[in-house]
Amino acid sequence: MTATEARTATAATGSSTSARRIRRSGWATPYLFLAPYGVLFIGFIILPAIYGIWISLHDYDYLLPHQPWVGFQNYLDLFKSGSRDGADFWKSMRATAIFTIFSVPLLVVIPLAIAVVLNRKFPGRTLFRAIFFTPYVLGVAVVGVLFRFLLDPTIGLLNYYLGMIGFSGTTPWTTQVPWAWVGLVGMTVWWTLGFNAIIYLAGLQDISPELYEAAEVDGATNWDKFRNITLPGLRPVLLFVLTLTLLASANMFGQSFLITKGAPDNTTRTAIFYISQVGLQQYRQGIAAAMSYIVAIILIGISLLNFRLFREKD
C-alpha cells in the first residue's frame, strides 16, 4: 500500500468514526439549539396561557385574598341575554369586526401594488423602499399622537387644509362615525403597509424572471403575467400576509385608545380595548380572561379557515 493510499484509508476510517460518533450523540443537537427559545416560549406563552384559563374559571381580583371558583359561569354570562358584560363585549366585537373588514383588504391589496412597482428597476428604488417602510418602525404611541393632532375636529391640520381648498364645515374625524372609522383605518394603513410591502417584495424576488420572459415571448400582457405568474408565485406569501394582518387588525387597541377613546358612545371601542378596561380598570380579571379566550378561539378558527381555503387552491 502506498503512502497516499494509507492516508486515504486513515481519513476514511476517521470520517466513519466521526460520523458514528455524531449519529450516537448528535440527536440532541437540534434540541439544544431550540432550548433557549423553548424556555422563553414555555415561560412567557404556555404557562401564562394555562394560568389565564385558571383565572377565567374564578371570580378573580388580584387585590383580594380569596378568588371564588365560578367554573364556566364567566363564559356563560357573555352569551346570556340581558347580561351587561355580554352586551358590551359583543358590541366591542362588532367594532373589531368593522375595523378588520375595512382594514385587511386595504392592507393586503395596497402593499401588493406598491411591492410590484418597487420590484421594478428605476432610479431611487432603494430610497422609495425605505420611505414606505419607515412609518412601521414608529411606535403606536408616536403614530397615535401624530394623528390625534392631524384629525382633531377643532385644531386638526386635516380640517384646516380641507377648509383651504373649499370644503366647508368641520369633519368629526374622531368623534362621529363613519368618520372615526375612516381615520382609524387610514392611520393603520399608512402606518403598517410598509411591512406587508417588504414581505411581498421578498416573495416577488423568489419568482424566476425566466417565467416572465417566456410569457412575453408568448405575447402575454402585464395583467396576464400578474394573474398567471405573480399571484400563483406569491400564494404562500399571500397566506402569511393575510393571516398576520387579520390577527393584527383583530387585536387593534392603541389606535382606538389614543385617537377616539372609543367615541362615539363606545362605537369604536374594540374587543382588546374593552377587555383591558374590564381587567385593568374594573379589576375583574376573571371575566376579562374569559373574553380573551373567546377572542382567541374565534381568531384560531378564522386562521384555520384561511389556511384551508388557500390549501384547496393548490
LUMKOL-32322 format. One line per 10 residues: number of its first residue (from 1); their letters; for each residue x, y, z of N, C-alpha, C. Coordinates in steps of 0.05 Angstrom, whole numbers. Example, Ala and Ser with C-alpha at 12.3 -4.5 7.8 and 13.67 -1.06 7.14 Angstrom:
1) AS) 264:-114:156:246:-90:156:264:-66:156 | 257:-45:142:273:-21:143:258:1:157
REM end
This chain:
1) MTATEARTAT) 17:-24:0:0:0:0:18:25:0 | 12:43:-18:28:68:-19:21:86:4 | 37:107:7:32:127:29:6:141:24 | 0:148:-2:-25:162:-8:-49:145:-1 | -47:119:-8:-70:101:-2:-73:99:28 | -51:98:43:-53:95:72:-67:120:84 | -59:144:74:-71:168:85:-101:168:78 | -108:159:54:-136:159:46:-152:140:64 | -141:117:69:-155:97:86:-158:107:114 | -137:120:124:-138:131:151:-160:153:153
11) AATGSSTSAR) -161:171:133:-181:192:132:-209:181:131 | -212:160:114:-239:147:112:-247:135:138 | -228:122:151:-234:109:177:-242:131:198 | -226:152:198:-232:174:217:-259:187:212 | -266:190:186:-292:202:178:-315:184:187 | -312:158:182:-334:140:190:-337:139:220 | -314:140:235:-315:140:264:-329:166:274 | -322:189:261:-334:214:269:-364:214:263 | -371:202:240:-399:200:232:-415:184:252 | -402:160:261:-416:144:280:-419:158:307
21) RIRRSGWATP) -398:174:314:-400:190:339:-422:210:338 | -425:223:315:-447:243:311:-474:229:312 | -476:206:299:-501:192:299:-509:183:328 | -489:176:344:-495:166:371:-502:189:390 | -488:212:387:-492:233:407:-503:259:395 | -507:260:369:-516:285:357:-546:289:356 | -561:270:366:-591:272:364:-601:296:381 | -585:303:402:-594:325:420:-587:352:410 | -571:354:389:-561:380:379:-584:399:372 | -603:391:355:-625:410:349:-641:419:373
31) YLFLAPYGVL) -644:400:392:-660:408:416:-645:428:433 | -618:425:434:-602:444:449:-604:472:436 | -604:473:409:-607:499:396:-635:511:401 | -655:494:403:-682:503:408:-688:509:437 | -671:500:455:-676:502:483:-680:531:493 | -663:551:485:-668:578:494:-695:589:486 | -703:584:461:-730:593:453:-751:577:467 | -747:551:471:-766:535:485:-771:544:513 | -750:552:527:-753:562:554:-770:588:555 | -763:606:536:-779:631:535:-808:626:526
41) FIGFIILPAI) -812:607:507:-839:601:498:-856:590:521 | -844:571:535:-859:559:558:-864:579:580 | -843:595:586:-846:614:608:-864:637:603 | -865:647:577:-880:671:571:-905:666:554 | -909:641:544:-933:635:529:-949:613:541 | -937:590:545:-952:566:554:-962:570:582 | -944:576:601:-952:578:629:-971:601:633 | -967:625:622:-988:646:625:-1015:638:613 | -1014:623:590:-1039:615:578:-1054:596:597 | -1040:577:609:-1053:559:628:-1063:574:653
51) YGIWISLHDY) -1047:592:662:-1055:608:685:-1080:626:678 | -1080:636:654:-1103:651:645:-1129:635:645 | -1127:610:636:-1151:592:637:-1160:589:666 | -1141:586:684:-1148:583:713:-1162:609:723 | -1152:632:714:-1164:657:723:-1192:659:712 | -1197:651:687:-1223:653:675:-1244:636:688 | -1236:617:704:-1254:599:718:-1259:609:747 | -1250:633:754:-1254:644:780:-1265:672:778 | -1277:681:799:-1285:709:802:-1260:723:813 | -1241:729:794:-1214:735:802:-1210:765:805
61) DYLLPHQPWV) -1198:773:827:-1189:801:832:-1163:799:847 | -1141:807:835:-1115:802:848:-1112:819:873 | -1130:839:878:-1128:855:902:-1141:841:926 | -1156:819:921:-1170:805:943:-1155:780:950 | -1155:772:975:-1141:748:984:-1153:722:974 | -1179:722:969:-1193:697:962:-1206:701:934 | -1202:681:917:-1213:681:890:-1234:659:887 | -1260:666:888:-1281:645:888:-1282:631:861 | -1286:605:862:-1288:588:839:-1316:591:827 | -1318:597:801:-1344:600:788:-1347:581:764
71) GFQNYLDLFK) -1327:566:758:-1329:547:735:-1331:562:709 | -1350:554:693:-1354:566:666:-1374:589:667 | -1380:599:690:-1400:620:692:-1392:645:678 | -1366:652:679:-1357:676:665:-1362:674:635 | -1358:650:624:-1363:646:595:-1393:647:589 | -1409:634:606:-1438:633:602:-1450:661:604 | -1439:678:621:-1450:705:624:-1447:721:598 | -1426:715:583:-1421:730:559:-1441:723:537 | -1454:700:539:-1474:692:520:-1503:694:530 | -1505:704:554:-1532:706:567:-1545:732:558
81) SGSRDGADFW) -1570:730:549:-1584:754:541:-1590:772:565 | -1586:798:561:-1590:816:583:-1566:820:601 | -1544:806:595:-1520:809:612:-1506:834:604 | -1498:850:624:-1484:875:618:-1457:870:605 | -1442:851:616:-1416:845:604:-1420:833:576 | -1440:816:572:-1444:804:546:-1451:824:525 | -1469:843:532:-1476:864:512:-1453:881:504 | -1438:890:525:-1415:908:519:-1393:893:504 | -1389:867:511:-1368:852:498:-1374:848:469 | -1399:840:462:-1406:835:434:-1408:861:418
91) KSMRATAIFT) -1413:883:432:-1412:909:418:-1383:915:411 | -1364:909:429:-1336:913:422:-1326:894:401 | -1337:870:400:-1331:851:379:-1341:861:352 | -1364:874:352:-1374:885:328:-1355:907:318 | -1346:924:336:-1326:945:328:-1301:932:317 | -1292:911:329:-1268:897:319:-1273:886:291 | -1296:875:287:-1303:864:261:-1304:886:239 | -1315:909:246:-1317:931:227:-1289:940:219 | -1272:944:239:-1245:952:233:-1230:932:216 | -1233:906:223:-1219:885:208:-1229:883:179
101) IFSVPLLVVI) -1255:885:175:-1266:883:148:-1256:905:130 | -1253:929:141:-1245:951:124:-1215:954:122 | -1200:945:142:-1171:950:141:-1156:927:127 | -1165:902:130:-1150:879:119:-1148:880:89 | -1171:884:74:-1168:885:45:-1148:907:35 | -1149:930:48:-1130:952:41:-1102:944:47 | -1097:931:69:-1070:923:77:-1060:899:62 | -1077:886:47:-1068:864:30:-1063:873:2 | -1081:890:-9:-1080:898:-37:-1060:921:-41 | -1062:942:-25:-1045:966:-30:-1015:959:-27
111) PLAIAVVLNR) -1006:944:-6:-978:937:-5:-969:919:-28 | -988:903:-39:-981:886:-62:-975:904:-86 | -993:923:-91:-989:942:-113:-962:957:-110 | -957:966:-86:-932:981:-81:-908:963:-86 | -910:938:-76:-887:919:-79:-882:913:-109 | -903:910:-125:-899:905:-153:-885:928:-167 | -892:953:-159:-878:976:-170:-849:978:-161 | -845:974:-135:-818:976:-124:-800:953:-132 | -812:932:-143:-795:910:-153:-783:915:-180 | -792:936:-193:-781:944:-219:-755:959:-215
121) KFPGRTLFRA) -739:961:-235:-714:975:-234:-718:1004:-243 | -713:1023:-226:-715:1052:-233:-698:1067:-213 | -689:1091:-220:-672:1107:-202:-686:1113:-176 | -672:1110:-154:-683:1116:-128:-700:1095:-116 | -699:1070:-127:-716:1049:-117:-711:1043:-88 | -686:1042:-80:-680:1036:-52:-690:1058:-33 | -688:1083:-42:-698:1105:-26:-728:1103:-21 | -743:1096:-43:-772:1094:-40:-780:1070:-23 | -764:1049:-24:-770:1026:-6:-767:1035:23 | -746:1050:29:-742:1059:56:-764:1078:65
131) IFFTPYVLGV) -773:1095:47:-794:1114:53:-820:1100:61 | -827:1080:45:-852:1065:51:-850:1049:77 | -826:1039:84:-823:1023:107:-820:1039:133 | -810:1063:130:-803:1079:154:-826:1082:174 | -850:1088:166:-871:1091:187:-875:1067:205 | -869:1043:194:-874:1019:210:-856:1017:235 | -833:1030:234:-814:1029:257:-823:1047:280 | -843:1064:275:-853:1082:296:-871:1066:314 | -871:1073:339:-889:1060:358:-917:1071:356 | -937:1055:366:-964:1063:363:-970:1089:379
141) AVVGVLFRFL) -955:1094:400:-959:1119:415:-951:1143:398 | -929:1141:384:-920:1163:367:-940:1168:345 | -948:1147:331:-967:1150:309:-994:1160:319 | -1003:1149:342:-1028:1158:353:-1029:1187:360 | -1008:1197:373:-1007:1226:380:-1006:1243:355 | -990:1234:335:-988:1248:310:-1015:1251:296 | -1030:1229:294:-1056:1230:280:-1077:1243:298 | -1073:1243:324:-1092:1258:341:-1092:1287:334 | -1068:1298:329:-1066:1327:322:-1076:1331:293 | -1071:1312:276:-1079:1315:248:-1109:1313:245
151) LDPTIGLLNY) -1123:1296:261:-1151:1290:257:-1169:1305:276 | -1158:1319:296:-1175:1333:315:-1195:1351:301 | -1221:1349:307:-1241:1365:293:-1238:1395:296 | -1226:1404:318:-1224:1433:324:-1198:1445:314 | -1175:1432:322:-1149:1444:315:-1133:1426:296 | -1145:1406:285:-1131:1387:268:-1123:1399:241 | -1100:1391:232:-1089:1402:207:-1106:1393:183 | -1117:1369:184:-1132:1358:162:-1156:1376:156 | -1172:1383:176:-1195:1400:172:-1186:1428:163 | -1163:1437:173:-1153:1464:165:-1147:1464:135
161) YLGMIGFSGT) -1133:1444:125:-1126:1444:96:-1151:1438:79 | -1169:1422:89:-1194:1417:74:-1210:1443:71 | -1210:1460:92:-1223:1486:90:-1209:1504:70 | -1183:1502:68:-1168:1520:49:-1175:1513:20 | -1182:1488:15:-1188:1481:-13:-1219:1481:-19 | -1234:1491:0:-1262:1496:-6:-1282:1478:8 | -1273:1459:25:-1292:1442:40:-1300:1456:65 | -1325:1465:65:-1335:1479:89:-1344:1460:110 | -1345:1470:135:-1354:1454:157:-1331:1439:170 | -1337:1427:193:-1317:1412:208:-1324:1383:207
171) TPWTTQVPWA) -1306:1367:197:-1310:1338:196:-1302:1325:222 | -1320:1311:235:-1314:1299:262:-1298:1273:259 | -1272:1275:253:-1256:1252:247:-1253:1233:271 | -1255:1244:295:-1251:1228:319:-1275:1225:338 | -1297:1238:330:-1320:1238:349:-1346:1226:338 | -1347:1221:312:-1371:1210:300:-1364:1189:279 | -1382:1170:276:-1379:1150:255:-1395:1159:231 | -1387:1152:206:-1365:1134:199:-1338:1148:198 | -1337:1174:204:-1311:1188:201:-1290:1177:219 | -1298:1169:243:-1278:1158:262:-1265:1132:250
181) WVGLVGMTVW) -1282:1116:237:-1271:1092:225:-1253:1098:202 | -1259:1119:187:-1242:1128:165:-1215:1136:176 | -1215:1151:197:-1190:1159:209:-1173:1136:220 | -1186:1118:234:-1172:1095:246:-1161:1077:225 | -1177:1071:204:-1167:1053:183:-1145:1067:167 | -1149:1092:160:-1129:1107:145:-1103:1108:159 | -1103:1114:185:-1079:1115:201:-1065:1088:201 | -1080:1066:205:-1068:1040:207:-1056:1032:180 | -1070:1038:158:-1059:1031:132:-1033:1045:127 | -1033:1072:132:-1008:1087:128:-985:1077:145
191) WTLGFNAIIY) -992:1069:170:-971:1061:189:-959:1034:183 | -975:1014:174:-966:987:173:-963:975:145 | -971:990:124:-969:978:97:-940:973:89 | -921:987:100:-893:983:92:-883:955:99 | -892:944:122:-884:918:130:-894:897:110 | -919:898:103:-930:879:84:-917:882:56 | -911:907:49:-898:912:23:-870:898:22 | -855:900:44:-829:887:45:-832:857:43 | -852:845:56:-856:816:54:-863:808:25 | -880:824:13:-886:819:-15:-861:821:-33
201) LAGLQDISPE) -845:841:-28:-820:844:-44:-802:820:-42 | -800:809:-18:-783:785:-15:-795:762:-31 | -822:759:-31:-834:738:-47:-831:742:-77 | -833:767:-86:-830:773:-114:-802:766:-124 | -782:770:-108:-755:765:-116:-749:735:-118 | -766:719:-107:-763:690:-109:-775:678:-134 | -791:694:-148:-803:685:-173:-782:688:-196 | -778:667:-210:-758:666:-231:-764:686:-254 | -746:703:-261:-750:722:-284:-755:707:-310 | -745:683:-312:-749:667:-337:-778:662:-343
211) LYEAAEVDGA) -794:660:-322:-823:656:-326:-835:680:-341 | -827:704:-332:-838:729:-345:-827:731:-374 | -802:723:-378:-791:725:-405:-806:705:-424 | -811:682:-414:-826:662:-431:-854:672:-436 | -867:685:-417:-894:696:-421:-893:719:-442 | -873:735:-441:-871:757:-461:-867:745:-489 | -852:724:-491:-849:711:-517:-875:701:-528 | -892:691:-510:-919:681:-518:-939:703:-522 | -931:728:-518:-949:751:-522:-967:757:-499 | -960:750:-475:-976:755:-452:-975:785:-444
221) TNWDKFRNIT) -998:796:-436:-999:823:-426:-989:825:-397 | -986:849:-388:-978:853:-360:-998:840:-340 | -1024:843:-347:-1045:832:-330:-1043:801:-331 | -1038:790:-354:-1035:761:-357:-1012:751:-340 | -989:765:-340:-966:757:-325:-972:759:-295 | -986:780:-287:-992:784:-259:-1011:762:-249 | -1031:756:-265:-1052:736:-257:-1042:708:-257 | -1025:701:-277:-1017:673:-281:-989:667:-270 | -973:687:-264:-946:682:-254:-942:694:-226 | -948:720:-223:-943:734:-198:-960:723:-175
231) LPGLRPVLLF) -986:723:-180:-1004:714:-158:-1000:685:-150 | -997:666:-169:-991:638:-160:-964:636:-146 | -945:651:-155:-919:650:-142:-919:662:-114 | -938:681:-109:-940:694:-83:-960:680:-64 | -971:658:-72:-992:645:-55:-983:640:-27 | -960:629:-22:-951:625:7:-948:652:21 | -937:672:7:-933:698:19:-960:712:24 | -979:709:6:-1006:719:10:-1019:707:34 | -1015:681:38:-1026:668:61:-1015:679:87 | -989:683:87:-975:694:111:-985:723:116
241) VLTLTLLASA) -985:739:96:-993:767:99:-1022:769:108 | -1039:754:95:-1068:755:102:-1072:746:131 | -1060:724:139:-1064:714:166:-1053:734:187 | -1029:744:182:-1016:763:201:-1033:788:203 | -1043:798:180:-1058:823:180:-1085:819:194 | -1098:796:190:-1123:790:204:-1118:790:234 | -1098:777:243:-1092:776:272:-1086:803:283 | -1070:819:269:-1062:845:279:-1086:864:280 | -1103:863:259:-1127:880:259:-1147:873:281 | -1150:847:285:-1168:838:306:-1158:845:334
251) NMFGQSFLIT) -1133:850:337:-1121:858:363:-1116:887:365 | -1129:903:348:-1125:932:348:-1133:944:375 | -1116:960:387:-1121:972:413:-1111:1001:414 | -1086:1005:408:-1073:1031:412:-1086:1053:396 | -1093:1048:371:-1104:1069:354:-1130:1080:366 | -1148:1061:373:-1174:1070:385:-1170:1083:412 | -1152:1073:428:-1148:1084:454:-1136:1112:453 | -1119:1117:434:-1105:1143:432:-1120:1164:416 | -1135:1156:396:-1147:1175:378:-1177:1180:384 | -1193:1159:386:-1222:1164:390:-1230:1158:419
261) KGAPDNTTRT) -1214:1143:434:-1221:1135:461:-1248:1120:462 | -1254:1106:440:-1279:1091:439:-1303:1107:429 | -1300:1133:426:-1323:1150:417:-1331:1144:388 | -1356:1149:382:-1378:1159:400:-1393:1136:413 | -1398:1139:439:-1414:1120:454:-1402:1092:452 | -1376:1090:454:-1361:1064:453:-1365:1049:427 | -1372:1064:406:-1376:1051:380:-1349:1041:368 | -1328:1055:374:-1301:1048:364:-1284:1034:385 | -1297:1026:407:-1282:1011:428:-1279:982:419 | -1256:973:413:-1251:946:403:-1251:926:426
271) AIFYISQVGL) -1250:900:419:-1251:879:440:-1228:881:459 | -1203:885:448:-1180:886:466:-1182:911:483 | -1192:933:473:-1196:957:488:-1215:952:512 | -1237:939:506:-1257:933:527:-1246:913:548 | -1232:893:538:-1220:873:557:-1200:887:576 | -1185:905:565:-1165:919:583:-1180:936:603 | -1202:948:596:-1218:964:615:-1229:946:637 | -1240:924:630:-1252:906:650:-1231:894:668 | -1208:886:656:-1188:873:672:-1170:891:688 | -1163:914:677:-1143:932:689:-1155:956:703
281) QQYRQGIAAA) -1179:964:696:-1192:987:709:-1214:978:729 | -1229:958:721:-1250:948:739:-1241:925:756 | -1216:915:752:-1204:894:768:-1221:868:768 | -1233:862:745:-1249:837:743:-1234:819:723 | -1211:808:731:-1194:793:713:-1207:767:704 | -1225:756:720:-1237:730:712:-1254:733:687 | -1272:752:686:-1289:756:663:-1272:766:639 | -1251:782:645:-1234:792:624:-1218:769:611 | -1209:750:627:-1195:727:616:-1214:710:599 | -1239:707:608:-1258:692:592:-1262:705:565
291) MSYIVAIILI) -1265:732:564:-1268:746:539:-1243:741:521 | -1220:742:533:-1195:738:518:-1195:711:504 | -1203:691:518:-1203:664:506:-1224:660:485 | -1246:674:488:-1267:673:466:-1256:686:441 | -1242:709:444:-1230:723:421:-1209:704:409 | -1192:691:426:-1171:673:416:-1183:650:400 | -1205:638:410:-1217:616:396:-1228:624:369 | -1240:648:368:-1251:658:342:-1228:663:322 | -1206:675:332:-1183:680:314:-1170:654:305 | -1168:635:322:-1157:609:313:-1175:596:292
301) GISLLNFRLF) -1201:598:295:-1219:587:275:-1216:602:248 | -1214:628:249:-1211:644:224:-1184:637:211 | -1163:633:226:-1137:627:215:-1137:599:202 | -1150:580:216:-1152:553:204:-1168:553:178 | -1190:568:178:-1206:571:153:-1189:583:131 | -1173:603:138:-1156:616:119:-1136:597:107 | -1123:581:123:-1104:561:114:-1119:540:96 | -1143:532:104:-1157:512:88:-1165:523:61 | -1174:547:59:-1182:559:34:-1158:561:15 | -1135:569:25:-1111:570:8:-1101:542:0
311) REKD) -1104:523:18:-1095:496:11:-1112:484:-10 | -1138:490:-10:-1156:478:-30:-1150:489:-58 | -1136:511:-60:-1129:523:-86:-1103:511:-97 | -1089:495:-82:-1064:483:-91:-1070:463:-113
REM end
